[in-house]
């Protein structure tokens, strides 16, 4: 079993409740990655859903989770022929840490139209991109391999770019294929785009994250981008895209986060 699958395992304890353990293997400075937590929540929802196509999950991060035991409570809130919708709560020691809404579509529904008005980021060859340096407290990048486009990687050595953009290649370090649950993790794993212009000392905790899964990738290595355009009132937005190397859109995201210089 791959590490990610082990770390999102849940036990159904009945009445819409699941028991699991938040792992320390997907953390940034000892804080579990929000996409990893979303993957756990989406896994619980899927176990209760009669539909499993194109998941859309929006999570509000209410308090800081920590590695350790967790309980996820799932309740169905609406159902139609096309969609089933859930609310879920992730709790630790009785305190609610994350609340999420999830929508799952019937797989047979297809409009027949596939149109892209944007395309995967244009990246240099993988070998020419910049690997993340080893940082003991950033276990996320011990288990996900990220190579940044050199034009976005200046912040790693104290240089600033003209736009808040990070983009590059992602894959699992252990070679795990990417499925929809893994996309929740990967789309939130890119370092904050604002670091490209404001430096690595930026503190960017997530307030809300919405992820829309579009298609299971056909390649194990993915092309990913994260872009911020507006920083006002201590709040920023970050728009994420994940593409496979065949040019298929796998997932998109919108994140709202705080911004502080530390």
C-alpha positions as CSV (number, residue, x, y, z in Angstrom):
1,X,0.0,0.0,0.0
2,X,1.3,3.4,-0.9
3,X,1.9,5.9,1.9
4,X,-0.9,8.3,0.9
5,X,-3.5,5.5,0.8
6,X,-2.4,4.4,4.3
7,X,-2.6,7.9,5.6
8,X,-6.2,8.6,4.4
9,X,-7.6,5.2,5.6
10,X,-10.8,5.5,7.6
11,X,-12.8,3.1,9.7
12,X,-16.6,3.3,9.3
13,X,-17.9,3.3,12.9
14,X,-21.6,3.7,11.9
15,X,-24.2,6.5,11.9
16,X,-22.2,8.5,9.3
17,X,-19.1,8.6,11.5
18,X,-15.5,7.6,10.5
19,X,-12.4,7.3,12.6
20,X,-9.0,8.0,11.2
21,X,-5.6,9.4,12.0
22,X,-4.2,12.7,10.6
23,X,-0.7,11.9,9.6
24,X,2.4,14.1,10.0
25,X,3.6,12.9,6.5
26,X,1.9,15.7,4.6
27,X,2.7,18.7,6.6
28,X,4.2,22.2,6.1
29,X,6.0,23.4,9.2
30,X,4.2,20.8,11.2
31,X,0.7,21.8,10.0
32,X,-1.2,19.1,8.0
33,X,-1.8,20.2,4.4
34,X,-5.3,21.4,3.8
35,X,-5.6,19.3,0.6
36,X,-4.6,16.2,2.5
37,X,-7.3,16.9,5.0
38,X,-9.8,17.4,2.2
39,X,-8.8,14.1,0.7
40,X,-9.7,12.4,4.0
41,X,-13.0,14.2,4.1
42,X,-13.8,13.4,0.4
43,X,-12.9,9.7,1.0
44,X,-15.5,9.6,3.9
45,X,-18.1,11.3,1.6
46,X,-17.5,8.8,-1.2
47,X,-18.1,5.9,1.2
48,X,-21.6,7.3,1.8
49,X,-22.3,8.4,-1.8
50,X,-24.2,6.6,-4.5
51,X,-22.4,8.7,-7.1
52,X,-18.7,9.2,-7.5
53,X,-18.2,11.3,-10.6
54,X,-16.4,14.8,-10.8
55,X,-16.3,15.6,-7.1
56,X,-16.5,19.2,-6.0
57,X,-15.5,19.9,-2.4
58,X,-15.4,23.2,-0.5
59,X,-13.8,23.3,2.9
60,X,-13.6,25.9,5.6
61,X,-10.7,25.6,8.0
62,X,-12.0,26.6,11.4
63,X,-9.1,25.7,13.6
64,X,-5.6,24.3,13.2
65,X,-5.6,20.5,12.9
66,X,-2.6,18.5,14.3
67,X,-1.3,15.0,13.6
68,X,-3.3,12.5,15.6
69,X,-6.7,10.9,16.0
70,X,-9.6,12.4,14.1
71,X,-13.3,11.8,13.6
72,X,-15.2,12.7,10.4
73,X,-19.0,13.0,10.5
74,X,-20.8,12.9,7.2
75,X,-24.5,13.8,6.6
76,X,-26.3,13.8,3.2
77,X,-28.1,17.1,2.6
78,X,-29.6,16.7,-0.9
79,X,-30.0,14.1,-3.7
80,X,-31.2,14.2,-7.3
81,X,-30.7,12.0,-10.3
82,X,-27.6,14.0,-11.2
83,X,-26.0,15.0,-7.9
84,X,-25.7,13.8,-4.3
85,X,-24.5,16.4,-1.8
86,X,-23.0,16.1,1.7
87,X,-21.9,18.1,4.6
88,X,-18.9,16.8,6.6
89,X,-17.0,17.8,9.8
90,X,-13.5,16.8,10.8
91,X,-13.1,16.9,14.6
92,X,-10.2,16.3,16.9
93,X,-10.7,15.8,20.7
94,X,-14.3,17.0,20.1
95,X,-13.3,20.3,18.5
96,X,-14.4,21.0,15.0
97,X,-11.4,21.7,12.8
98,X,-12.8,21.6,9.2
99,X,-16.3,21.8,7.8
100,X,-16.9,20.9,4.2
101,X,-19.6,20.6,1.5
102,X,-19.2,18.0,-1.2
103,X,-21.1,17.4,-4.5
104,X,-20.8,14.2,-6.4
105,X,-22.2,13.7,-9.9
106,X,-23.6,10.6,-11.6
107,X,-20.9,9.3,-14.0
108,X,-23.3,8.8,-16.9
109,X,-24.0,12.5,-17.1
110,X,-22.0,14.1,-19.9
111,X,-22.9,17.2,-21.9
112,X,-20.9,16.0,-24.8
113,X,-19.0,19.3,-25.0
114,X,-15.3,19.6,-24.0
115,X,-13.8,23.0,-24.7
116,X,-10.6,24.5,-23.3
117,X,-10.0,28.3,-23.6
118,X,-6.8,27.9,-21.6
119,X,-4.1,25.3,-21.7
120,X,-1.6,23.6,-19.4
121,X,1.3,25.8,-18.3
122,X,4.3,25.9,-20.6
123,X,7.1,24.5,-18.6
124,X,10.8,23.8,-19.4
125,X,11.9,20.2,-19.6
126,X,11.6,18.4,-16.2
127,X,15.3,18.1,-15.9
128,X,15.8,21.9,-16.2
129,X,13.3,22.6,-13.4
130,X,14.3,23.4,-9.8
131,X,13.7,20.7,-7.1
132,X,12.5,21.8,-3.7
133,X,15.3,21.8,-1.2
134,X,15.2,19.4,1.7
135,X,13.5,20.9,4.8
136,X,13.0,18.6,7.7
137,X,9.7,20.3,8.9
138,X,8.2,20.2,5.4
139,X,7.3,16.5,5.1
140,X,4.8,17.3,2.3
141,X,7.8,17.6,0.0
142,X,9.5,14.5,1.3
143,X,6.5,12.5,-0.2
144,X,5.6,14.7,-3.1
145,X,8.2,15.5,-5.7
146,X,7.9,19.1,-6.9
147,X,10.1,20.7,-9.6
148,X,9.5,24.4,-10.0
149,X,9.8,26.4,-13.3
150,X,13.1,28.3,-12.9
151,X,11.3,31.6,-13.6
152,X,9.2,31.1,-10.5
153,X,11.8,29.6,-8.2
154,X,13.8,32.8,-7.4
155,X,12.1,33.1,-4.0
156,X,14.0,30.0,-2.9
157,X,17.2,32.0,-2.9
158,X,15.8,35.4,-1.9
159,X,15.0,36.8,-5.3
160,X,11.6,38.3,-6.3
161,X,9.5,37.8,-9.4
162,X,7.2,40.3,-11.0
163,X,4.1,38.2,-10.6
164,X,2.7,36.0,-7.9
165,X,2.9,32.7,-9.8
166,X,4.3,29.3,-8.9
167,X,4.2,26.5,-11.5
168,X,6.0,23.2,-12.1
169,X,5.8,19.4,-12.1
170,X,4.3,17.3,-9.4
171,X,4.4,13.5,-8.8
172,X,4.4,11.1,-5.8
173,X,7.9,10.3,-4.6
174,X,6.9,6.6,-4.3
175,X,5.5,6.5,-7.8
176,X,1.8,6.2,-6.8
177,X,-0.6,6.9,-9.7
178,X,-2.8,10.0,-9.3
179,X,-6.5,9.4,-8.8
180,X,-9.2,11.9,-7.8
181,X,-8.4,11.7,-4.0
182,X,-4.8,12.4,-4.7
183,X,-5.8,15.5,-6.8
184,X,-7.2,17.1,-3.6
185,X,-3.7,16.8,-2.1
186,X,-1.7,17.9,-5.1
187,X,-3.7,20.9,-6.1
188,X,-3.1,22.4,-2.6
189,X,0.5,21.3,-2.4
190,X,2.1,24.1,-4.5
191,X,3.9,26.7,-2.3
192,X,1.8,29.9,-2.0
193,X,2.1,31.9,-5.2
194,X,2.6,35.1,-3.3
195,X,6.0,33.8,-2.2
196,X,7.3,34.5,-5.7
197,X,6.9,38.2,-5.1
198,X,6.9,38.6,-1.3
199,X,9.4,35.9,-0.3
200,X,9.5,32.7,1.7
201,X,8.8,34.5,5.0
202,X,5.1,35.0,4.0
203,X,2.5,33.3,6.2
204,X,-0.5,32.2,4.2
205,X,-3.0,30.1,6.2
206,X,-6.0,28.9,4.2
207,X,-9.4,30.2,5.2
208,X,-11.4,28.4,2.5
209,X,-10.5,26.0,-0.3
210,X,-12.8,24.8,-3.2
211,X,-11.6,22.0,-5.5
212,X,-13.3,20.8,-8.6
213,X,-12.1,17.5,-10.0
214,X,-12.6,17.2,-13.7
215,X,-10.8,14.1,-15.0
216,X,-8.5,11.4,-13.7
217,X,-5.0,12.1,-15.1
218,X,-3.4,9.7,-17.6
219,X,0.1,10.4,-16.5
220,X,1.8,10.0,-13.1
221,X,3.6,13.4,-13.5
222,X,1.5,16.5,-13.6
223,X,1.8,20.1,-14.7
224,X,0.5,22.4,-12.0
225,X,0.1,26.2,-11.5
226,X,-1.0,28.5,-8.7
227,X,-1.7,32.2,-9.4
228,X,-2.5,35.1,-7.1
229,X,-3.7,38.5,-8.5
230,X,-5.1,40.4,-5.6
231,X,-3.8,41.0,-2.0
232,X,-6.0,43.4,-0.1
233,X,-7.1,43.7,3.6
234,X,-4.8,40.9,4.6
235,X,-6.6,38.5,2.3
236,X,-5.6,36.9,-1.0
237,X,-7.0,34.5,-3.6
238,X,-5.1,31.8,-5.3
239,X,-6.3,30.0,-8.4
240,X,-4.9,26.5,-9.0
241,X,-4.8,24.2,-12.0
242,X,-3.6,20.6,-12.4
243,X,-3.0,19.1,-15.9
244,X,-1.6,15.8,-17.0
245,X,1.2,15.7,-19.5
246,X,-1.2,14.8,-22.3
247,X,-2.9,18.2,-22.0
248,X,-6.0,17.0,-20.1
249,X,-7.3,19.3,-17.3
250,X,-7.5,17.2,-14.1
251,X,-8.6,19.8,-11.5
252,X,-9.1,23.5,-10.7
253,X,-9.2,25.3,-7.4
254,X,-9.9,28.6,-5.7
255,X,-8.4,29.3,-2.3
256,X,-8.9,32.2,0.0
257,X,-6.1,32.8,2.5
258,X,-4.7,35.3,5.0
259,X,-1.5,37.0,4.2
260,X,1.1,38.2,6.7
261,X,4.8,38.9,6.6
262,X,6.6,37.1,9.4
